[in-house]
Amino acid sequence: MFEIFTVFADWLIYQIMGLNPDTKLGDSLHFFVEDVSKIYVLLLLMIYLIALVRASLNVERVRDFLAGRNRGLGYLLGSGFGAITPFCSCSSIPVFLGFTSAGIPVGITMAFLLTSPLINEVAVLLLLSLLGWKFTLLYVVVGMAVGVLGGIFLDQIRAERWLQSFARKALERGKQQAATANATAPVSLSFKERHQFARTETLEIFGRVWKWVIIGVGLGAVLHGFVPDGWIEQHLGEGQWWSVPAAVALGIPLYSNATGVIPVMESLIVNGLPIGTTLAFCMSTVAASFPEFILLKQVMQWRLLATLFALLLAAFTLVGWIFNVLTPFI
């Protein structure tokens, strides 16, 4: 699905600019062009399509289903949807904004946002070939558990109060529309009216976040291309208890998606890094990177961002320790 962005980056960086793919500069610029173009297209398409659906269908019934007595199922569905959507952490944010605008509870939306970058079908297939079905199944269960438990926790602390004002207003507007729709018959809009609504919402949200995509991915691209080969295995390969939180901390400045990080995972394991330490590092790289948090800062206040950050770091550290303990028995 996303090969077109790779082809575009190949053409621009390696053919037009003439850079060598084996150099750090060529690799970093290729990463930057591929991810920025992909995220921009996803931003425009996903925000527009979700807004179009909101204007076309009775999304409020879905919201009520997820927010009411089926809240527990809502967390699981949010996490499950995140697991089957091929988005990285940054490109999941447009869907997060769409869910928020639809009035879907923040905890369910966060279950999606937490799970989406960790699991996708390509990552699962690659893990299956690399580690076998037991490790792969455990990884999927753990990834979804991080999303579900994180969503429940954030709902319990009423995390919606720490959204940025425009996101909080969009959430309240979605809830009010749900209440109105439940009290009155749904209003049928023409396609032109639905398109105008979706266009306005797309331009408004895109205008807020486009520059942060460049800043966030740019930071990730610089760090992505210039980490010395072998440094991680050399310093974290002994399996000490502190190596797991150290690996998590080391992964924060970096940025990759779940598919792109699998070859890194294979290299680290082959070179002697324990599986739990490797998983903790890769999960941190995918779901708790600086580029993602730069983008999330546009929709979240610092309190929510810090809470989410601490939650992820604790979860990844715990996962790493568990996998390191269980590895001899699997």
N, C-alpha and C positions, 0 to 999 in steps of 0.2 A: 504493500500500500504506500509506503513512504520511500520507495526506491527512487522516485522521481527527484526527491530532494538531494539524495546522494549523487545522482547523475548530474543534477544542476551544479552541485558543489564541485564535482570532478571537472566539469567543463570550465567553470569559472576560475578555479584555483590552479588546476594542473595544465589546462590547455590555454586559456586566455592569459592568465598571469604567468604561466610557465614555471610554477614552483614544483619542487621535487616532493612526492608524497612521503619519502623516507626521511625528510628533514623535520625538525621540531616546528619550524615556522609553517611549513606546508600543512602538517597535520593539524596544528592549532587553527589556522585560517579555514581549513576545510570543515573542521568541527563547528566553527562559528557560523559559517555561511549555511551549512546544512541545518543546524538547529534553529537559527533565527528565521530562515525561510519557512521551515516546518511549523514553528510556533505561530508565526504571523498568519499563515494560511488557516491553521486550526483555530486561532483566535477569531478570525473573521467568520469562518464557516460555522463553528460550534455556537458562538454567541448568536449569530443570525438564525440558525436552524432552531435552536432552543427557544429563542424569542418568538419565532414563527409558530412553533408548536404551542407555546403558551397562549398566543393570540388565537389559535385555531381550535384547540381542544380544551376540555375541562380538566386542566392540570390540577385544579383544586381538589378533585376527588382523589387523585393520586396522593397529593399532600396530606389529605385527611386520613387516607388509608395508612400512610407511613407514620403519621404523627399521633394517631389515636391508640386504640388498644393493640394495634399491630406494630407498636414502636420497636419491640424486640426484633420482629421480622424485618422491619425497616433498616435496622443496623446491618443485619445479615445481607439484605438485598443491596444496600449501598456498597458494602465491602465486596460482594460478589460481582456487582457491576464494574467496580474498580479493577477486579481481577481479570475480567474478560475484555477490557478496553485497552487498546495498544497505545497508551499515552505514557510519556515520561512525566516527571514531577511538574515541570514547568508547563507543559501542554495540557495537564489536567486542570489547570487553574481556570480556563474558560468555562469548562463544565461546572466547576465549583461555583463560578459566578452565576451561571444559568440556573443551577439548583437553588441558590440563595434567592435569586430574583423570583423564582417560582414559589417561594415561601416554604420550601422543604426545610425541616428542622436542621439546625447547624450540626448536631451530632451525627445525623445520617449523612449529611454532605461531607463531613470530615472523615467518616468511615470510608467513603469513596476516595477522598483525596489522599488518605494515608495508604490505602491498599493499591491504588492504581499504579504508582511508579514501581512497586515492589514485584508485582506479578503480571505477566502477560503470557500468551500462548507460546511465543518464541522462546522466552526465558525458560518456561517449563520444559519444552522439548530439549533445549540445550542442557539444562540441568539433568534431565533424565538420562541423556547420553553420557554426561560427565560423572554423576554421582549415583545413578541408579534410582529406582522408583521409591524406595523407602525415604531417602533423603529428600527427594523431590516432593513427595506427599507431605512430609513434615514441614518443608519450607513453605508450601502453599497454605497449610493449616496455620502456621505461625504468622505468615504475612496477613492472612485474613483476620486472625485473632488480634493482631496489632491494630487493624482498622476498626474492628467492632468494639474492643475494649477502650480504645482511644476515643471513639465517638460517644460511647456511654459516659466516660469520664468528663468529656467536654460539655455534654448536655447537663450533667449533674452540677457543674460549676457555673452554669448559665453563660457559656462562652460567647453567645451572640451579642452580649453587651459590650464586648471588646472588638467587634468588627469596626472598620472605618465607617464614617457616617453615611456615605453613599451606599455601602453594602448593607448596613443596618436598616436604612430607609427602604432599600429594595426588598429586604426580607419582610419588613412590616407591611409594605405595600402588597406583597404577595399574600400575606395572611389576611389582609383586609379584602383583597379580591376574592379569596376563598370564602370568607364569611358572606360577602355580597352574593357570590354565585350560589351559595347554599340557600340563601334566602329568596333569591329570584331566579327566574328562568334564564339560562345562558343566552347572551346576545350573539347573534350571528353576524360576523364581520365579513366584508368582501375581501378578496385576495389582495386588492390594492391597499386596503386599510391594514391588513395583517403585515404586508410587506413594509409599509411605512413605519409601523410600530417596531418591527424587527430591525429595520435600517437605522432608525433613531437610536435604539438601544445599543446596536453594534458599534456605531460611531462614537457614542458616548463612552462606552467601556474601553474600546480600543484606544481612544484618545488619552485615557488615563494611564494605560500600562505599556504602550508601545516602546517608549524610551527605556523602560526598565527591563524589557526583554533584551535590548542591546547591551545594557550594562551588566545584567546578570549572566547572560550567555557569554559575553566577552570575558568576564572574570573566569568563568568555568573553562573557556577555551585556552586561555593563557596557562592556567594551572594544569589542564589536561595534557598539554603538549610538552611540559617541561619538568615532569617528575622524573628524577634519575632512575634508570632501570636497576632493579635488584635492591633498592634501598629498603623497601618494606619487608621483604623476606629476611634481609640481613639483620634488621633491628627487632622484628616481632615474631621470629620463627621458633622461639624456644618454648612457647606455650605457657608462660607464666600468667598468673591471674590478671595482672595489670596490663598484659598485652591486648586484651579484648577492649577495655575502655580506651586504651591508647590508639588502637586501630580505628575505633569509632571516631575519636577526635581527629585523627589523621584524614579520615574520609570527608570531613565537613567542607574543607576548602575546594574539594574536587567536584566534578559534575559529570554524570553519565546517565544513560537510561538502562533499564533492566536488561535489555538485549545486548547493548554495547559493553556492559560490565561483565558478562559471562566469560568472554575470552580472558579478561583480566583475572577473574576468579580461577579459571583453569590454570593460568600461569602461576598464580600464587600457590595453589595447592600442589602443583607439580614440583615447585621449588621448595616445598617443605613447610609452608605456613599451615597451621592447624585449620580444620574446616570451620570450626566455630568462629575463630578469629577472622578468617577470610570472609565468612558471611556477614559478620558484624561490620567489617570495613566496607564491603560492597553495598550493604543496605544503607549505611550512612552516606556513601557516595551518591546513591540513587535518590534517597528520600529526605536527606537532611543537609543538603548542600547550600552553600552561600548563595549561588544564583537563584535557587528556588525561593529562599527566604527574602531575597531582595524583591522578587516579584510579589510574594505573599504580603510584604509590608504595605503594598498598595491597597490591600483589602482588609488587613488586620492591624489592630493597634499593637503596641509593643508588648502589652501584658499577654495577649493571646499568642503572639509570636513566641515569646519566651516560654510560655506554658507548653505550647506545641513542641518547641525545640527540646525542652527538658524531658518531655514524655517520650519523644523518639529516641533520645540518647539512652535513657534508662531501658527502654524496650530492646534496643539493639544490643546493648551490653548484656542484658539478661539472656537474649537469644544466643549470643556468642558463647557465653558460659555453658548454657544447656547443651548446645551442639558439641562443644569440646568434651563435656562429660559423657555424652551419649555415643560419641563416635566409635569407641571400641566395641559397643554392643549392637551396632546397626550393620 
